[in-house]
Amino acid sequence: MPKTPVIALDGPAASGKGTLAQKLAAHYGFAYLDTGSLYRGVAYLLLREGEDPRDEAAAEAAARRFSLAAVEGADIRTREIGAAASVVAAQPGVRKALLDFQREFARHPPGDAKGAVLDGRDTGTVVCPDATVKFFVIASPKIRAERRFLELKAAKPGLTEAEVLADLEERDARDAARADAPMVKADDAELLDTTHLTIEAAFAAARRVIDGVFRRCED
């Protein structure tokens, strides 16, 4: 077993990877990092300060001064911030500024945790290419839109499921096509399709893979 075991989960928005990652972290006693929240945090700082997320110089500067404390308590899960986060996440300067933070978290998980669980869109390919276990979590666009719509509809009464689906498909295309660290499945990642799975079923499937890898590492 590596000194610090790392579980990496990648995949598109609303595929279930975040919920799954949190459950895995709690189960194994690992620290959890939603890497996408870093980009949402940068987007939040930019929008709060009236900056344009497409301004690469401003976005990189925000990423370099970013800290988790700076966005503590902020609502970074809005539709507007999600769209802006996808824009800044495509910018090499922003990605470089946040890469060291993510790798340090994986190498030295906070709180004396035994390991780390990170989820995002390039965790297994760029951030932690040597992660102990990797998953690429997917679900059909329709199911993902339904899930995200249920999350957002209370705060956005006028929102339609069709709008959510269009937003997700636009983000998917942008994340997959970006030149720097595109969202792709790592060759050694386990594909986990949650379209027809409950979170408990997905959790059980992921645990079977992880436990098998951990046993082989200990042999």
C-alpha positions in Angstrom: 0.0 0.0 0.0 1.4 3.4 -0.9 2.2 5.7 2.1 -0.9 7.8 1.4 -3.6 6.0 -0.6 -5.6 8.2 -2.9 -9.0 7.5 -4.5 -9.7 9.7 -7.6 -13.1 10.1 -9.1 -13.7 12.0 -12.4 -16.7 12.5 -14.6 -19.2 15.1 -15.8 -21.5 17.3 -13.6 -24.3 15.6 -11.7 -23.0 12.1 -12.5 -23.1 11.3 -8.7 -19.3 11.4 -8.2 -19.4 14.1 -5.5 -21.9 12.2 -3.3 -20.1 9.0 -3.9 -16.7 10.5 -3.1 -18.0 11.9 0.2 -19.4 8.5 1.2 -16.2 6.8 0.3 -14.1 9.3 2.3 -16.3 8.8 5.4 -16.2 5.0 5.0 -12.4 4.8 4.8 -11.6 7.6 7.1 -10.0 9.6 4.3 -10.0 13.4 3.8 -12.3 14.6 1.0 -11.6 17.4 -1.6 -14.1 18.5 -4.3 -11.6 19.8 -6.8 -14.3 21.5 -8.8 -15.1 23.6 -5.7 -11.7 25.3 -6.2 -12.7 26.5 -9.6 -16.1 27.5 -8.3 -14.4 29.4 -5.6 -12.2 31.2 -8.1 -15.3 32.0 -10.2 -17.1 33.2 -7.0 -14.3 35.6 -6.2 -14.2 36.9 -9.7 -18.0 37.5 -9.9 -18.1 39.0 -6.4 -15.4 41.5 -7.5 -17.1 42.3 -10.8 -14.4 40.6 -12.9 -15.1 38.8 -16.1 -14.3 35.0 -15.9 -13.1 35.2 -19.5 -10.3 37.6 -18.5 -7.5 35.1 -18.1 -5.2 37.5 -16.2 -7.9 38.3 -13.7 -8.8 34.7 -13.3 -5.2 33.6 -12.8 -4.7 36.3 -10.2 -7.8 35.2 -8.3 -6.6 31.6 -8.4 -3.2 32.5 -7.0 -4.8 34.3 -4.0 -7.5 31.7 -3.5 -7.9 29.8 -0.3 -10.7 27.6 1.1 -11.1 30.1 3.9 -11.9 32.8 1.4 -15.0 31.1 0.2 -16.1 29.5 3.5 -19.8 29.9 3.9 -20.4 31.2 0.4 -23.0 29.7 -1.9 -20.8 28.5 -4.7 -23.4 26.0 -6.1 -25.4 28.4 -8.1 -26.0 28.0 -11.8 -24.2 31.2 -12.6 -21.1 30.2 -10.7 -21.1 26.8 -12.2 -21.1 28.2 -15.7 -18.3 30.7 -14.8 -16.3 27.9 -13.1 -16.3 25.9 -16.3 -14.9 28.9 -18.2 -12.1 29.5 -15.7 -11.3 25.8 -15.5 -10.4 25.8 -19.1 -7.6 28.4 -18.6 -4.1 27.1 -18.2 -3.0 29.8 -15.8 -5.9 29.0 -13.4 -5.3 25.2 -13.6 -1.5 25.7 -12.9 -2.2 27.9 -9.9 -4.6 25.3 -8.3 -2.7 22.2 -9.2 -0.1 22.4 -6.4 -2.9 22.8 -3.8 -4.6 19.7 -5.0 -1.5 17.6 -5.1 -0.4 18.8 -1.6 -3.9 17.8 -0.3 -3.4 14.3 -1.8 0.1 13.8 -0.5 -0.6 15.2 3.0 -4.4 14.9 3.8 -5.4 17.3 6.5 -6.6 16.2 9.9 -4.3 13.2 10.1 -6.5 11.3 7.7 -5.3 7.9 6.5 -5.7 8.8 2.8 -7.5 11.2 0.4 -10.5 11.1 -1.9 -10.6 13.7 -4.7 -13.3 14.2 -7.3 -13.3 16.4 -10.3 -12.7 16.3 -14.1 -9.0 15.6 -14.4 -8.1 14.2 -11.0 -7.1 10.7 -12.3 -5.3 12.0 -15.5 -3.5 15.2 -14.3 -3.8 15.9 -10.6 -3.2 12.4 -9.3 -2.1 10.2 -12.2 -0.6 7.7 -9.8 -3.8 7.5 -7.6 -4.3 4.1 -5.9 -7.8 3.7 -7.4 -9.5 5.7 -10.1 -13.1 5.9 -11.2 -14.7 7.7 -14.2 -18.3 8.2 -13.1 -21.0 8.8 -15.7 -24.8 8.9 -16.2 -27.0 9.7 -19.1 -27.5 13.5 -19.8 -31.2 13.1 -19.1 -30.7 11.6 -15.7 -28.0 14.1 -14.8 -30.3 17.0 -15.8 -33.1 15.5 -13.6 -30.7 15.3 -10.6 -29.3 18.8 -11.0 -32.8 20.3 -11.6 -34.0 18.8 -8.3 -31.1 20.4 -6.6 -31.7 23.8 -8.1 -35.4 24.2 -8.5 -36.2 25.5 -5.0 -33.7 28.3 -5.3 -34.6 29.0 -9.0 -38.4 28.7 -9.3 -38.4 29.7 -13.0 -35.8 27.2 -14.0 -36.7 24.4 -16.4 -35.2 21.0 -16.8 -34.6 21.7 -20.4 -32.4 24.7 -19.4 -30.5 22.5 -17.0 -29.9 19.9 -19.7 -28.6 22.6 -22.1 -26.3 23.9 -19.5 -24.9 20.5 -18.7 -24.4 19.6 -22.4 -22.6 22.9 -23.0 -20.3 22.3 -20.0 -19.6 18.7 -21.0 -18.6 19.9 -24.5 -16.3 22.7 -23.1 -14.7 20.4 -20.5 -14.0 17.6 -23.0 -12.7 20.0 -25.7 -10.4 22.2 -23.7 -6.8 22.0 -24.7 -5.4 21.9 -21.2 -6.4 18.8 -19.1 -9.6 17.9 -20.9 -12.2 15.7 -19.1 -11.3 12.2 -20.3 -11.3 8.8 -18.8 -7.9 7.6 -17.6 -6.8 4.4 -19.2 -6.6 2.7 -15.8 -9.9 4.1 -14.4 -12.9 2.0 -13.6 -16.0 3.1 -15.5 -19.0 3.5 -13.2 -22.3 4.2 -14.8 -24.8 5.5 -12.2 -27.7 6.0 -14.6 -29.7 3.2 -13.1 -28.0 3.0 -9.7 -29.0 4.3 -6.4 -26.3 6.0 -4.4 -26.1 2.9 -2.1 -25.7 0.6 -5.1 -22.9 2.8 -6.6 -21.2 3.0 -3.2 -21.3 -0.8 -2.9 -19.9 -1.2 -6.5 -17.1 1.3 -5.8 -16.2 -0.3 -2.5 -15.8 -3.7 -4.1 -13.3 -2.3 -6.6 -11.4 -0.3 -3.9 -11.3 -3.2 -1.4 -9.9 -5.5 -4.1 -7.2 -3.0 -5.0 -6.3 -2.4 -1.3 -6.0 -6.2 -0.7 -3.7 -6.6 -3.7 -1.5 -3.7 -2.5 -1.1 -5.3 0.9 -0.1 -8.7 -0.5 
